[in-house]
Amino acid sequence: MEAIGHLAGGVAHDFNNILTVINGHAELAQLMMSKNSKAYKHIEDVIKSAEKASSLIRQLLAFSRQQIIEPKIIDVNKVITSLDKMLHRIIGEDLQMISNLMDNLPPIKADPGQIEQVLMNLIINARDAILENQNQKTDKHIIIETSKTHISDSYASENPDINAGDYVIISIKDTGKGMSRSTLDRIFDPFFTTKEQGKGTGLGLATVFGIVKQNEGHILVDSKLGKGTTIKVYWPYTEWETETDEDRKRTDIKVGGNETILVVEDEVNVLEFAKEALQNSGYKVLEAKDGIEALKVLKNKSKEIDLIISDVVMPDMGGQELSEEVNKQYPDMKIIMMSGYTDSQIIRTGAESQSVNFIYKPFSIKTISKKVREILDRQT
């Protein structure tokens, strides 16, 4: 598992750089043509395919617990409700989905995208299990439930896979074909699947497992052949208040500006895309190929530069070392780190504490422009 995790991380970093270039230049090409052009549709297909590739990479990182996350205080019930229409489309008209959501459910600290990943993967697996059930008399339904519980110290001491504390439980129950003991023992293994060739990557439940463990949660599975499966996700809850609609309205920001931005990136194609995307939004862009060159540019033009965007993994001097030097020499300088993946300490601790600003590869023109405007407008 550890070896596969390292492999996934290395592939993700290089592949996300490639996807950034593919997506980015496809977007730039679209900006130069009419939507009525025949070529526009072909470019749209390129972007959609690149997004699917990016999704697969995120799954690889999720199961290896190396996915970069942006945790927020969220209400799980609201996430489930917001996905309701999409989930119904996924399971189809023949299956029934029932929601039993606990009132006044405590909020959790989580990346909303990860919670959506967990729900989507569990629902898809539940749907497939029901469709594969040979017992035609069985009711075809999936039940989503939320509740809360407390894990005592004594229980945790007897079950080392879970810590004592308070948890929100997300439960997905299906009336599918169920699983044998031998299958249950392997369901979280990456690339293990009981589906036919070409009908599954074997990453769905491995992704769920990786996400839950990355967030210090726990997962339990109960299954009986011919009678269905229940999967319960235990997620630590918090007493912090969730973000309100008014909070979100206040964070709506414009994009574009006329400030000067220093982009630090060793991959030439990624640098060129980032530069052109920012220039299209009105910014003046300076460039550097690594941290050492960036410090030289800063020495001569620090008063002109309003923001630095730096890759994390670079030769000679990477983004983490650059960030440390900039904080010492130019404490008021704003910095955004960008990465497809890295196991650097600045990623693991900074992202969770929200002490470091990030943009994740592959990113779009809109994404980078919005993030830049957000950080430039943020009060120090």
RAFENGI-V430981 format. One record per pair of residues at least 12 apart in sequence whose C-alpha atoms are under 7 Angstrom apart, sorted by the first residue. I is the first residue (numbers start at 1). J is the second residue. D is the distance in whole Angstrom. If there is no record, write none. Layout:
BEGIN
[[I	J	D] [I	J	D]]
END
This chain:
BEGIN
[[5	64	5] [8	60	6] [8	61	6] [9	61	7] [9	341	6] [9	342	7] [12	57	6] [12	340	6] [12	341	6] [13	340	5] [13	341	5] [16	340	5] [16	361	6] [16	362	5] [17	270	7] [17	340	7] [17	361	7] [17	362	7] [19	50	6] [19	362	6] [20	270	7] [20	361	6] [20	362	4] [20	363	6] [21	269	6] [21	270	6] [21	273	7] [23	47	6] [23	50	7] [23	364	7] [24	273	6] [24	364	6] [24	365	7] [25	273	7] [26	43	6] [26	47	7] [30	43	7] [59	203	7] [59	207	6] [62	207	5] [62	210	5] [62	211	5] [63	206	5] [63	207	4] [63	208	7] [63	209	6] [63	210	4] [63	211	7] [64	210	6] [65	210	5] [65	211	6] [65	214	5] [69	111	6] [69	351	7] [70	111	5] [70	351	6] [70	352	7] [71	109	6] [71	110	4] [71	111	4] [71	352	6] [72	109	5] [72	110	5] [72	111	6] [73	107	6] [73	108	6] [73	109	5] [73	110	6] [73	240	7] [73	241	7] [73	242	5] [73	243	7] [74	107	5] [74	108	6] [74	109	6] [74	110	7] [74	242	5] [74	243	7] [75	107	5] [75	108	7] [75	242	7] [76	107	7] [77	101	6] [91	127	6] [95	140	5] [95	141	5] [96	140	6] [96	141	4] [96	142	6] [97	141	6] [97	142	5] [97	143	6] [98	142	6] [98	143	5] [98	144	6] [99	143	6] [99	144	5] [99	145	6] [100	144	6] [100	145	5] [100	146	7] [101	145	5] [101	146	5] [102	146	5] [102	147	5] [105	147	7] [106	237	6] [106	238	7] [106	239	7] [107	237	6] [107	238	6] [107	239	7] [107	242	7] [108	236	6] [108	237	4] [108	238	5] [109	237	7] [109	238	7] [114	211	7] [118	208	5] [121	204	5] [121	205	7] [122	172	7] [126	142	7] [126	174	6] [126	176	7] [129	176	4] [129	177	5] [130	174	7] [130	175	6] [130	176	4] [130	177	6] [132	176	7] [132	177	6] [133	176	5] [133	177	4] [133	226	7] [138	175	7] [139	175	7] [140	175	6] [141	174	6] [141	175	6] [142	172	7] [142	173	6] [142	174	5] [142	175	7] [143	172	6] [143	173	5] [143	174	6] [144	171	6] [144	172	5] [144	173	7] [145	170	6] [145	171	5] [145	172	7] [146	169	5] [146	170	5] [146	171	6] [147	168	6] [147	169	5] [147	170	7] [148	167	6] [148	168	4] [148	169	5] [149	166	6] [149	167	5] [149	168	7] [150	165	6] [150	166	4] [150	167	6] [151	164	5] [151	165	5] [151	166	6] [152	164	5] [152	165	7] [162	218	6] [166	236	6] [166	237	6] [167	234	6] [167	235	5] [167	236	4] [167	237	5] [168	234	6] [168	235	5] [168	236	6] [168	237	6] [169	232	6] [169	233	5] [169	234	5] [169	235	6] [170	232	6] [170	233	5] [170	234	7] [171	230	7] [171	231	6] [171	232	4] [171	233	6] [172	230	6] [172	231	5] [172	232	7] [173	229	6] [173	230	4] [173	231	6] [174	228	5] [174	229	5] [174	230	6] [175	227	6] [175	228	4] [175	229	7] [176	226	7] [176	227	6] [176	228	4] [176	229	7] [177	225	6] [177	226	4] [177	227	6] [177	228	5] [178	223	5] [178	224	5] [178	225	4] [178	226	5] [178	227	6] [178	228	4] [178	229	5] [179	223	6] [179	224	6] [179	225	5] [180	225	6] [187	205	7] [188	205	5] [188	206	5] [188	209	6] [189	206	6] [190	202	6] [190	203	5] [190	206	5] [191	203	5] [217	234	5] [217	235	5] [217	236	6] [218	233	6] [218	234	5] [218	235	7] [219	232	6] [219	233	5] [219	234	6] [220	232	5] [220	233	7] [253	374	7] [254	373	7] [255	369	6] [255	370	5] [255	373	6] [256	281	5] [256	282	6] [256	369	6] [256	373	7] [257	281	6] [257	282	5] [257	283	6] [258	282	5] [258	283	5] [258	284	7] [259	283	5] [259	284	6] [259	306	6] [260	283	6] [260	284	5] [260	285	6] [260	304	7] [260	305	5] [260	306	5] [260	307	7] [261	283	7] [261	284	6] [261	285	5] [261	286	6] [261	305	6] [261	306	6] [261	307	5] [261	308	6] [262	285	6] [262	286	5] [262	287	5] [262	305	7] [262	307	6] [262	308	5] [262	309	6] [263	286	6] [263	287	5] [263	288	6] [263	308	6] [263	309	5] [263	310	6] [264	287	6] [264	288	5] [264	289	6] [264	290	6] [264	294	7] [264	309	6] [264	310	4] [264	311	6] [265	288	7] [265	289	5] [265	290	6] [265	310	6] [265	311	5] [266	289	5] [266	290	6] [266	314	6] [277	365	6] [278	369	7] [281	369	7] [290	314	6] [290	315	7] [290	316	7] [290	317	6] [290	318	7] [291	317	5] [291	318	6] [291	319	7] [291	322	5] [292	317	6] [306	333	7] [307	333	6] [307	334	5] [307	335	6] [308	334	6] [308	335	5] [308	336	6] [309	335	6] [309	336	5] [309	337	6] [310	336	6] [310	337	5] [310	338	6] [311	337	6] [311	338	5] [311	339	6] [312	337	6] [312	338	6] [312	339	6] [319	337	7] [320	346	6] [335	357	7] [336	357	5] [336	358	5] [336	359	7] [337	357	6] [337	358	5] [337	359	6] [338	358	6] [338	359	5] [338	360	6] [338	361	7] [339	359	7] [339	360	5] [339	361	6] [340	360	6] [340	361	4] [340	362	7]]
END
